């Protein structure tokens, strides 16, 4: 019995610092995403406020689709981030659930509209990327919804991470294309950056999800070894 209590205390001492470290990393990561969003709004999207902007010559054929696409995408970026707030989930579960439902609705509006716009206004070689990105986003979001419906919170969180990572490709690609060396290469760079962001993002998010399995904490291993390889002893 004493061994059991000692083991539980030892593990709790490990879990608490790791929880604090994860919270700090989360805040830093979402602060970075916030700066990226502000940069993209200023660098890529401010033409929306100027009806005379030269960019409208390109976007005019899809001007009506831009409204649901832009509003839904902005909503998905904001509400998706809220889904990872532990304090919001614990204190205001009803808000967490509502924002999740709105995020799902946004995904299933924005993604089909993106494909629609691609067929109208994108070069043929960018259409497959748009279809794959949009379909992947809807698929991951659907899996997250199905998991929470059956009460599998751990899997739900993991699929939400994958879903939101696909959304962030919108920001990543535009930030990278603002680099002069890439921007000068035009459409070739856009194709490379889009596919590269998709591939790297999916790999990185999977590594984050599986990080504790890939690189277990030395302190955790030491505590588990002391307990005979199990957190809870019979």
C-alpha positions as CSV (number, residue, x, y, z in Angstrom):
1,X,0.0,0.0,0.0
2,X,2.9,2.4,0.9
3,X,4.5,1.5,-2.4
4,X,1.3,2.4,-4.3
5,X,1.0,5.8,-2.6
6,X,4.6,6.6,-3.2
7,X,4.3,5.7,-6.9
8,X,1.2,7.8,-7.4
9,X,2.9,10.8,-5.7
10,X,6.0,10.3,-7.8
11,X,4.0,10.2,-11.0
12,X,2.0,13.2,-10.0
13,X,5.2,15.1,-9.5
14,X,6.2,14.3,-13.0
15,X,2.8,15.1,-14.6
16,X,2.4,18.5,-13.1
17,X,5.6,20.1,-14.5
18,X,4.9,18.5,-17.9
19,X,1.4,19.9,-17.8
20,X,2.8,23.4,-17.2
21,X,5.4,23.0,-20.0
22,X,2.6,21.9,-22.4
23,X,0.5,25.0,-21.4
24,X,3.5,27.3,-22.0
25,X,4.3,25.7,-25.3
26,X,0.6,26.0,-26.4
27,X,0.5,29.7,-25.5
28,X,3.7,30.4,-27.5
29,X,2.5,28.4,-30.5
30,X,-0.9,30.2,-30.6
31,X,0.8,33.6,-30.2
32,X,2.9,32.7,-33.2
33,X,-0.3,31.8,-35.1
34,X,-1.9,35.1,-34.1
35,X,1.0,37.1,-35.5
36,X,0.9,35.0,-38.7
37,X,-2.8,35.8,-39.0
38,X,-2.3,39.5,-38.5
39,X,0.5,39.5,-41.1
40,X,-1.6,37.6,-43.7
41,X,-4.5,40.0,-43.1
42,X,-2.3,43.0,-43.7
43,X,-0.1,41.6,-46.5
44,X,-2.6,39.5,-48.5
45,X,-6.1,40.4,-47.6
46,X,-6.2,44.2,-47.0
47,X,-7.3,44.7,-50.6
48,X,-10.8,43.8,-49.5
49,X,-11.1,47.3,-48.0
50,X,-10.2,48.9,-51.3
51,X,-12.7,48.4,-54.1
52,X,-10.1,50.0,-56.5
53,X,-7.3,47.5,-55.6
54,X,-5.7,45.8,-58.6
55,X,-6.2,42.4,-57.0
56,X,-9.9,42.6,-57.8
57,X,-9.2,42.0,-61.4
58,X,-8.1,38.5,-60.4
59,X,-10.8,37.8,-57.8
60,X,-13.8,39.4,-59.6
61,X,-15.0,36.1,-61.1
62,X,-15.3,34.6,-57.6
63,X,-16.3,37.8,-55.7
64,X,-19.6,36.2,-54.4
65,X,-17.9,33.0,-53.3
66,X,-15.2,35.0,-51.4
67,X,-17.8,36.1,-48.7
68,X,-18.7,32.7,-47.3
69,X,-15.2,31.5,-47.9
70,X,-13.5,34.4,-46.1
71,X,-15.9,34.7,-43.2
72,X,-16.0,30.9,-42.7
73,X,-12.3,30.6,-42.9
74,X,-11.8,33.4,-40.3
75,X,-14.3,31.8,-38.1
76,X,-12.6,28.4,-38.4
77,X,-9.2,29.9,-37.5
78,X,-10.6,31.6,-34.4
79,X,-12.9,28.9,-33.2
80,X,-10.4,26.2,-33.9
81,X,-7.9,27.8,-31.6
82,X,-10.6,28.1,-28.8
83,X,-11.0,24.3,-29.0
84,X,-7.6,23.8,-27.5
85,X,-8.2,26.0,-24.5
86,X,-8.2,23.8,-21.4
87,X,-9.6,26.5,-19.1
88,X,-12.4,27.3,-21.5
89,X,-13.3,23.6,-21.8
90,X,-13.3,23.1,-18.0
91,X,-15.1,26.3,-17.0
92,X,-17.5,26.9,-19.9
93,X,-18.1,23.5,-21.5
94,X,-21.3,24.9,-23.3
95,X,-19.1,27.5,-25.1
96,X,-16.6,24.8,-26.0
97,X,-19.3,22.7,-27.5
98,X,-20.9,25.6,-29.4
99,X,-17.6,26.8,-30.8
100,X,-16.9,23.2,-31.9
101,X,-20.2,22.9,-33.7
102,X,-19.6,26.2,-35.5
103,X,-16.1,25.1,-36.4
104,X,-17.5,21.9,-38.0
105,X,-20.1,24.0,-39.9
106,X,-17.3,26.3,-41.1
107,X,-15.3,23.4,-42.4
108,X,-18.2,22.0,-44.3
109,X,-19.0,25.3,-45.9
110,X,-15.5,26.7,-46.6
111,X,-14.0,23.5,-48.0
112,X,-16.6,22.9,-50.8
113,X,-16.6,26.6,-51.6
114,X,-12.8,26.5,-51.9
115,X,-13.1,23.7,-54.4
116,X,-15.8,25.6,-56.3
117,X,-13.6,28.7,-56.5
118,X,-10.6,26.6,-57.7
119,X,-12.5,25.3,-60.6
120,X,-13.5,28.8,-61.6
121,X,-10.4,30.8,-61.0
122,X,-7.3,28.6,-60.3
123,X,-4.8,27.2,-62.8
124,X,-5.5,23.5,-63.5
125,X,-2.4,22.4,-61.7
126,X,-3.6,24.0,-58.4
127,X,-7.0,22.4,-58.5
128,X,-5.8,18.9,-57.3
129,X,-4.1,20.5,-54.3
130,X,-7.2,22.5,-53.3
131,X,-9.4,19.3,-53.6
132,X,-7.0,17.3,-51.4
133,X,-6.5,20.0,-48.8
134,X,-10.3,20.7,-48.6
135,X,-11.2,17.0,-48.5
136,X,-8.6,16.2,-45.9
137,X,-9.9,19.0,-43.7
138,X,-13.5,17.8,-43.9
139,X,-12.4,14.2,-43.3
140,X,-10.3,15.0,-40.2
141,X,-13.1,17.2,-38.9
142,X,-15.7,14.5,-39.4
143,X,-13.5,12.0,-37.6
144,X,-13.1,14.4,-34.7
145,X,-16.9,14.8,-34.5
146,X,-17.5,11.0,-34.6
147,X,-15.0,10.4,-31.9
148,X,-16.6,12.9,-29.5
149,X,-20.0,11.5,-30.3
150,X,-19.0,8.2,-28.9
151,X,-17.2,9.7,-25.9
152,X,-13.6,9.1,-27.1
153,X,-12.1,12.4,-25.9
154,X,-8.5,11.5,-26.5
155,X,-9.0,10.5,-30.2
156,X,-11.3,13.5,-30.6
157,X,-8.5,15.9,-29.5
158,X,-6.0,14.2,-31.8
159,X,-8.2,14.5,-34.8
160,X,-9.0,18.1,-34.0
161,X,-5.3,18.8,-33.9
162,X,-4.9,17.2,-37.4
163,X,-8.0,19.2,-38.6
164,X,-6.8,22.5,-37.4
165,X,-3.3,21.9,-38.7
166,X,-4.8,21.6,-42.2
167,X,-6.5,25.0,-41.7
168,X,-3.2,26.6,-40.7
169,X,-1.7,25.7,-44.2
170,X,-3.7,28.8,-45.4
171,X,-1.4,30.9,-43.2
172,X,1.8,29.0,-43.7
173,X,1.7,29.2,-47.5
174,X,1.0,33.0,-47.5
175,X,3.7,33.7,-45.0
176,X,6.3,31.7,-46.9
177,X,5.3,33.3,-50.2
178,X,6.0,36.7,-48.7
179,X,9.7,35.8,-48.7
180,X,11.1,37.6,-51.7
181,X,13.2,34.7,-52.9
182,X,10.1,32.6,-53.2
183,X,7.7,35.3,-54.3
184,X,9.9,36.1,-57.3
185,X,9.5,32.6,-58.6
186,X,5.8,33.0,-59.1
187,X,3.5,30.1,-59.7
188,X,6.2,27.5,-59.5
189,X,6.9,28.5,-56.0
190,X,3.2,28.6,-55.1
191,X,2.9,24.9,-56.2
192,X,6.0,23.9,-54.3
193,X,5.0,25.8,-51.1
194,X,1.5,24.5,-51.1
195,X,2.4,20.8,-51.4
196,X,5.4,21.3,-49.1
197,X,3.2,22.9,-46.4
198,X,0.7,20.1,-46.6
199,X,3.3,17.3,-46.4
200,X,5.3,18.9,-43.6
201,X,2.3,20.0,-41.6
202,X,0.8,16.5,-41.6
203,X,4.2,15.0,-40.5
204,X,4.8,17.6,-37.8
205,X,1.3,17.4,-36.2
206,X,1.6,13.6,-36.1
207,X,5.0,13.9,-34.3
208,X,3.4,16.3,-31.8
209,X,0.5,13.9,-31.2
210,X,2.9,10.9,-30.7
211,X,5.7,12.8,-29.0
212,X,5.3,11.2,-25.6
213,X,5.5,7.8,-27.3
214,X,8.5,8.7,-29.4
215,X,10.5,10.5,-26.7
216,X,9.2,9.5,-23.3
217,X,10.3,11.6,-20.3
218,X,13.3,10.3,-18.5
219,X,11.6,11.2,-15.2
220,X,8.5,9.3,-16.2
221,X,10.6,6.2,-17.2
222,X,12.4,6.4,-13.8
223,X,9.1,6.6,-11.9
224,X,7.6,3.7,-13.9
225,X,10.7,1.6,-13.5
226,X,10.5,2.1,-9.8
227,X,6.9,0.9,-9.8
228,X,7.8,-2.2,-11.8
229,X,6.6,-0.7,-15.1
230,X,3.1,0.3,-14.1
231,X,1.7,3.5,-12.6
232,X,-0.8,1.5,-10.5
233,X,0.2,-1.5,-8.6
234,X,-2.1,-4.4,-7.7
